[in-house]
Amino acid sequence: MIVRDMADGVRWFSRRVNRGELSGYRVGRTWRMTREDVADLIERHRNPSIARNDVKVPRTEFSGVTPTSRRRRERGEL
């Protein structure tokens, strides 16, 4: 999705409702959605996340230390 599409949220929303991509209805000049419609919208546009258990990060005594500080610690300068 291109960022410029999101510049005008009302147009973005109305285009998707008219295409049938989203559920919603209009009351006067106001667009309305049910809680289920909002939950569905969030679920379909959410970025996939990686479970933290699946990611193996090697931990050492020097984790989170800059490379320069790590070298100094290894040399015994700190």
Residue pairs with C-beta under 8 A, 6 or more apart in sequence:
5 12
6 12
10 31
13 22
13 24
13 31
14 31
16 22
17 23
17 24
17 31
22 33
22 37
22 41
23 33
23 34
23 37
23 40
24 31
24 32
24 33
24 37
25 31
25 32
25 33
26 32
33 41
57 63
62 69
62 70
62 73
62 74
65 73
69 78
72 78
